Amino acid sequence: MAAAQIDGVETALAEKLEGVSLDEVKRILYGRPYKSLEFSAEATKLAQDGDFQLAGYIVDAQKEQTRAPRLVRVAAIQNRIHRPTTDSVVEQRDAIHQRVAAMIEAAAAAGANVVGLQEAWTMPFAFCTRERLPWTEFAESVYTGPTTQFCPNLLDEEKDDVIWNTAVVISHTGRVIGRSRKNHIPRVGDFNESTYYMESTLGHPVFETKYGRIGINICYGRHHPQNWMMYALNGAEIIFNPSATVGALSEPLWGIEARNAAIANHVFTVGINRVGTEVFPNEFTSGNGQPAHKDFGHFYGSSYIAAPDGSRTPSLSRVREGVLVAELDLNLCRQCKDAWGFRMTNRLDMYAQKLTEVSNPDYRPDIRREQ
Ligand SMILES: NC(=O)NCCC(=O)O
């Protein structure tokens, strides 16, 4: 039987602490406190009727003399699957489309300008099974598939029948601006994704939108600091990290990696993880000597947004679906760049030369020993 899940760190802290102690613990863990966003009655009702969490924060910046604030409302949506994995592919996908449509509507009613969804959000995360069918049938064309007709981020089946893990960026005009693919494919635990799709050939594209420049670092790419860095060097101001990851593997890392990337690269980062436990029809093993099983473990949600000054929002729930909305002042990116200067001091030329040497298979690590 699956272990009981707590709702989250914030809920647990609020149950045990109060007053100044609670405020101080939150400040130490999350940085400066944010004001809450006031939601319209419509947004609140949509969340209540739909039984999903709606949380919102204001991440402001210092007022400047020559530049107006660049305010943008970003939403992160975490969802679970809505039909058993034994239902047909179309039934499963349609049920998620319907659910996420209601959540996007709530985000829009909360004033969101940009909405980000989780990795492979239209399907169960079936890559643990190593089975081809029916799971590969969830792959769709970026430009003509049923999900792009509906909205972004899916598996992308392209010419030559190569499958990629793709996020699609759709502008406020409703047109596809472009796509970004997963650069780093996991080979850890039950994440047998290399069985299903290939490493990106697109590099680190950044998308100029009406609401800021956006990059997408898909899931396992968050463990690679240079992946975040390349999106930032290409001009991203907000980097989304659509993910699917489980508690036993990565939960202690989750709050650190996207947040550190925000600090190191003077950008906002948006970590989005699916929620719930997904059970598959056939047993699979994890290659670790443990008994065969039918579920992947608990996807712990906990989506959050981190700011370049190191502060971050509280997480969404570990167990409920939710919409997180944050009003960001993008001027904070420039302010942190000016204050900390990581871009000025990062010595890229030195690392470029060294990385070229290290990427040679004959490279020998530069370790000095006592003679
Ligand atoms: N979806 C995915 O890449 N998961 C890998 C596990 C992790 O990075 O936490």
The ligand as a MOL file (V3000), in Angstrom:
LIG
                    3D

  0  0  0     0  0            999 V3000
M  V30 BEGIN CTAB
M  V30 COUNTS 9 8 0 0 0
M  V30 BEGIN ATOM
M  V30 1 N 10.9530 13.1280 -16.4360 0
M  V30 2 C 12.2110 13.0700 -16.0670 0
M  V30 3 O 13.1290 13.4540 -16.7780 0
M  V30 4 N 12.4200 12.5620 -14.8250 0
M  V30 5 C 13.7140 12.1720 -14.3730 0
M  V30 6 C 13.7930 12.1830 -12.9060 0
M  V30 7 C 14.1980 13.4890 -12.3520 0
M  V30 8 O 14.9370 14.2180 -13.0220 0
M  V30 9 O 13.8110 13.8050 -11.2410 0
M  V30 END ATOM
M  V30 BEGIN BOND
M  V30 1 1 1 2
M  V30 2 2 2 3
M  V30 3 1 2 4
M  V30 4 1 4 5
M  V30 5 1 5 6
M  V30 6 1 6 7
M  V30 7 2 7 8
M  V30 8 1 7 9
M  V30 END BOND
M  V30 END CTAB
M  END
